[in-house]
Amino acid sequence: MNESDADYLTQGMTAAGFTAVADLDQADIAILVTCSVRQNAEQKAYGRFRELKAWKCARPGRAIAMTGCMANKEKDRLYERLPDLDYRFDMRQYEAFIQDLQGEYETDPAQTGGAVLQHGLTAYVPAIFGCNEVCSFCIVPFVRGIERSRPLDDVVEDVRRFARQGVREVTLLGQTINSYRDPESGARLAHLLEAVERVPGIWRVRFLTSHPRHVHDDLLFAIRDLPRVCEHLHLPFQSGDDAILKQMRRRYTIEEYRAIIAHARSLVADLSVSTDVIVGYPGETEEQFQRTLELLEEIKFDVVHIQGFSPRPRTTAARQPDDVLPAEKKRRINVLLDAQRRIAEDANRRWLGRTVEVLVERAADGEFSGRTRQNRVVLGAAPLGAEAGTVRLVHVEQATAWQLKGQALN
C-alpha cells in the first residue's frame, strides 16, 4: 500500500507543477511514506527520518513531510517527537497537502495538466482502504480507518493510465481486498477483476490480501475463468491453533480454513497459495505452535511470510503480556522457515519438465528473469526476442526452493 500511496503523491504533485527527482540532493522537499503494521517498520521510519534531518540541515529551505500509517497513528504528537518535521498529513487529504505546498514553493506551470508516472512492468492499484475486521493484533483499522471501497470506474481508470505507461501487470490492493464492494452498484471483487482484465495492454491481474471469511465462489470462478487473472491466492491463516485464532479475533476455525483451501484447489488448477503466520502471540504454548507447524506441513503453501508477534499500540493484544521471549520467537520462526524451505522445494520440483508462461522482467547478457502466473521466479538463458515486457514460454529444467530455471522457447 505504501508504494501505491507514493505513486498517488507523485502523480498529484507532478500535476500541480512539482518535479520528481531521483537524486535526493536535488530535492526541496522529502516525503516519508510510513508503515505501522510492525514495530520494526516504525523503527526504520525513525531511522530514515534521522538521515533526512541531516539532509535538511545541509541546505536552507529544505523540508520534510510524513504521511502513512505512522503519521496517522501519532498525529500531531510527531511534531513534538520530531521537531525537524515540517508537514504531517493523512493520505486521505493529500490534495490539501499539495495545495499547501503550492503556496510555499514555486512550481513549473509546464508540468501541470497531466502526470506521467515512471513505472516498470508492474503497478499496485488500491481498490479498498481501511479494514473492518479489528483483529486483536492489527493496528490497521486505527490508522487506516473503516473499509472504504473505491468506485469501480476509478480503479479501472487508474489501471488504464498505468497500461498507457507500459505497465503489463497490476495488483489490486486492500487490507481485506475480498471485502470490496463498488459504492454505487455493490459489485464485488470478481466483477472488478473482470473489468480490470478487459483493459487493453494489461496482461496479468493479481490481488492482495484476502481474508478467509470472504472467499466466495464468484471470486474463485474469476481466478479460474478470467484468462488474465493469475492463479494465486494470498490467504493468511496466522495460527494453526483455534484458541489462538479466537484470541486474535480471526473469526474462523482451522477446520474452516482447511475447507476453504481444499475447495479453492479443487476449482482452480495449479493454484498457488501464499499465507501469513504470527508466532509468539501472547500465551502461545509449544503445543499450540506445533499445531501451526503441522498446518504448514499439511497444506503445503507456496510462500509463507512469518513474523514474531509485535504488540501494536491501541490493539487488544497490546494489553496482554508479551510473554513469549524474543529468543523463543526467533526459534519458532526458524523452525517454520526450515519446514517451508523443504515444502517450497518439493512444490517447485513438481514443475520440472513442464512449460510455463513467464512475464520477462529483466533480460541482459543472454540471461532473463521473470515470474510465472503463480508468482514463481524463473531464470534462464534468453533467446532472441526475450526482452523485458514480453511473455515467453519456458521449459523448466531445474528447481530450487526459491526459483525455477529453464530455457525460453522460440
N, C-alpha and C positions, 0 to 999 in steps of 0.2 A: 504493500500500500504506500510505503514511503516513496518508492520510485514513481508511482503514479502521481502522488502529491507534487513531487518535484517537477514532473512533466507539466502539470497544470499551471504551476507557478511560472515556469519558463515560458509557456505559451502566453499566459496573461501579461507578463512583464514585457515580452517581446512585442506583443500587440500594442502595449502602452508606450512604446518607444525606447525601451531599455535594450541593451545589447548583452547577451550572454557571452562570457569569455572563458576560455579553457584554462588560462593562467591566472591563479588567484591574485598574483601581484598586480595585475591589470584591473582588478575589480575595485569598485567603490563600496559595494555592499555584499556581504556574505550571508546567505540564509541557511541556517542549520535545520534540517528536517529530522525530527527526533522520534524515538520509539520508547514506550514504557512497558511493553509487554513483559520484558525480563529486566531484572536489576542490572545485569551486565550491559544491556543496551543503554541504560541511563548513564552508567559509568563511562561508556565510550563517548556519549554525547558531551559529558562534562570535560572529558579529556580533549575532545576536539575543540570545545569552546576555549580551553586554555591556549591551544595552538592559535586559534583565531584572535584571541586577545593580543598576542604578540604581533600578529599581522596588523591589527587595527592600530596599535600604538606606533607602528613603524612609519605611518604617514597620516597627517591630519586629514579629516574629512571622511575617513572610512567608518563604516557602521556594521554592526552585527545584528541579525534578526533570527528569531527562533520560532518554529511552528511544530506541529505534530503532536503526538500523544503526550510527551513530557511537558510541552508548553501548555496544553490543556489541563493537565493534572495540577501543575504548580501554579498556574495563573500568574497574577502579578507578584507572587512571592519570589518569582525568578529574578525580579529587579533587585530585591534585597540580597539574594544569594549571589547574583552575578551583576555587580554594579556596572560593568562594561557592556551589558546588554542594552541595545538601543530600541529594539522592537520585539514585542511578543504578540503573536496573533493566532487566531483559530483558523484552520483551513476553510471552515465554513464561511468565513468572512474575508477570504483572501483578496477579493476585489477591492474592498475598502482599504486594505493594507497597501495595495498598489496605488490607489488614489492618493493616499497619504504620501507615498514616496514621490509621486509626480509633483507634489508641492515642495519637495525638498531638493530634487535633483533636476538638472537639465536633461531632456530626452531628445532623441533623434526622430523628428516627425516622419522621416523617410522609412522608419522601421514600422510604423503603425499600419493598421488595416489588414494585417494577415500574418499570423505567426506560423513559422515552419520549424518543427522540432527535428533535431538531428538524431535519427534513430538507426539502429541496425535492423535486423530482420524480425525482431520480436518487440512487442509492446504490451504493457499492462493497462487495462481499462477498468476503472471501478464501476461496478453495477449497483452495489448496495453499500451504504455506510452504516456504522454502528452495529449493535448486537442486542438482542432481547433475551439471550439465554441466561445471563447472570451466573455463569459457573463460579464456584466459590474461590477459585484461584486466579481469575482473569480480571484484569483492570480495564479491558477494552470498553465495556459499557459505560464506565465512569469517565473515560477520556474521549470516546468517540460518540457517545450518546446512544439513543434508541435507534432501531433499524429505520433507515430511510432509503427506499429504493429509488433509483433514478428513472426517469421516463425512458421507456424502451427506445424511442426515436432518438433521444440524446445519446444513449450508449452506441447505437448503430452509427450515428453521425461521427462520433469520435473514432470508431473503427474505420469509417470511410476516409477520414482525414489521415489516419496512420497508413492506410493502404496506398493513398496517393503519394506518401513519402517513402514508399518502398518496403514497408513492414509486410511480412508474409504470415506471421503467426501472432495471434493476440490471445492473452489470458484475461478472462473476466474475473474481477476481484470482489471479494466480500468476506467479512469475518465468518458469516454464515451465508454463503452465496446461494445455497439452495433454498433459502427463505425468500428469494427475490419475487416481488410482485410489482408489475407495472402499475404506477399510481393511477393511471387512467382506465386501463382495460382490465387490470387484475391478472394479466398474462404472467405465467410462471417462467422459471429459468429455461425450461425446454423450449418455450416459444422464443425467448431471447436468443438462445443458441441457434435456432432455425433462422432468425432474422440476420444474425451476425454472419452466419456461414454463407449467406447469399451475397455478401459484399464482394464486388469484383476485386481480384488481386489478393484476397485472403485465402491462404491455402490450409491453414490449421487454426483450430479454436480449442482453447483449454479453459478451465475454470477452477478457482480456489477460493475458499476452503469450504467443504461441505460438512454438515452436522448429521450424525446418524439418524436423528429423529425426522429429518426432512428428505430422506431419499425415497422418491416415489417412482413408480414405473414409467411415467412420462419422461422423466429425466434419463432413466436407463435406456428407454427406447430411442431417445435422441442420441445418446452416445453410440448406440448400436446402428442406427439407421442413417444418421446425417453424415455424409461422406467426409466432411472437413472437420468434424468434431472428433478429437483424439480419444482413443480408448484408454483413458486414465482417470482414476478417481482418487482424490486425496480425502481420506476419511479418518480423522483422529479417533483413537479409542481411549487414550490417556492412561488407563489402568486396566489390568486383567482381573481385578477383584471387585465384586459387586458392592461390598461395603464401602470401599474407597470411592467407587463411582457415585454412590449415594451421597457421600460427604462432599464430593465435587459438584453435586447438583447437575450431573450429566443427563439424568432422566431417561436412561436406558440401561438394560442389563447386558451382561456379556453374552448370554444366550441370544438376545435380540440382535446384538451386533454380529454374532456369527451368522445368523439367518440372513441379515442384510448382505453380507459379503457373499455368502453362498448363492443367494438369489441373483445378485449382480453378475457374478461369474457365470451363472447358468444362462443369462441373457446375452452377455457381451463376450464374444470370443477374444482371447488374448488380452483381456482387461488387465491393466497394470493398476495395482492398488498401493498407495503410499499412506503413511499414517504418522501421528504424533504420539509420544509417550512421555509422561512425567513420572520420575522415580523419586522416592523420598518424600512423598506427601506426608503431612503430619500424621503420625501414628502408624504409618505403613510398616508392617512387620515383615520378617523374612519370608514367612509363608505367603503373605499377600503379594510380595514381589515375585515369588516363584510362579504365581498364577499369571502375572504379566509375561514372564519369560515363556511359560507354557503356551499362552495365546499367540505370542510372536512366532513360536516354532510351529504351531498348528496352522495358522492362517498363511504363513509364508509371504509376507509383504515384500514388495519390490524395493521399497525405500522406507526407512524408518528414521524420523527425527526425534532424538532423545534429549530430554532436558532434566536436570535436577530441579526439584521444587525450589522456587524462589518467592518468598512472601511479598505481595504487592500491596501498597497502601490502599485502604478503604475496602479491601476484599474480605469476605468472611474467613478465608483460610489464614489471613494475616493475624487474626485474633486467636488462632490455635498455636500451641507450642511447636516450633520448628525443631522437632526432637530427633530427627534423623541426622546424624553427624555428617558434615561435609565429606569426610573420607569415605563414609559408607555410601553416600550418594554417588560419589565418583566410582566406587567399586561396582555398584549396581549398573551404572551407565556402561562401564567397560564390559560387564557380563553380557548385557544386551547387544552392545556393539560387536562383540566376538560372535555371538549367535547370528546376528544379522549378516555379518560378513560371509558366513557359511551359507546362509539361506540365499543371499543375493548371488553368490557364485553359482549355486545349483540352479537358480532361476535363469541366469544368463546362459548357462550351458544348454538349456533347452532350445536356445535359438541357433545353436551350431548347425550348419548345413542349410539353414533357411535363408530366404531372400527377404530383406526388409526395406521399407521405404524410409529414406533419410533426407531430412532437410539440411543441406550443407550450410554450415555457419562459418566455416573458415576453410580456405584452400590456398596452399602456398607450398612451393618447393616440392611439388609432386605428391603432397600429402593433403588429406582433408579430415575435418571433424564435423560432426553434426549429431542430430538426435532423431530417434525413431518416433513414431506416433505414440508409443508407450513411454516416451521420455528417456529412453536408454541412450547413453553416449556411445557413438560409433566412430572409430578411427580407421584410416586405411589409406591405400595408395589411390591417388586421384588420376583417372584418365582424362583425356581432353574433354572439356565441357563441364567438368565437375567444379563449377565455380560457386562461390558463396551466393546464396539466394536461389539455388537450383535444388530440385528434388531428384534424387538418384536412387536407383535400386542397388542394394549392396548385398553381396553374398557373404554371410557370416562364417568366418574361418577360425576365429579364436574368441574365447570368453574368459573374463576375469570377474571378480565381484563387482567392479565398478564400471566396466566398459566392455564393448564388443569391438572386434577388429575384423575387417574384411576387405573385399575387393569390389570397388564400384563397377557396375556392369555398363558396357557401352550401349 
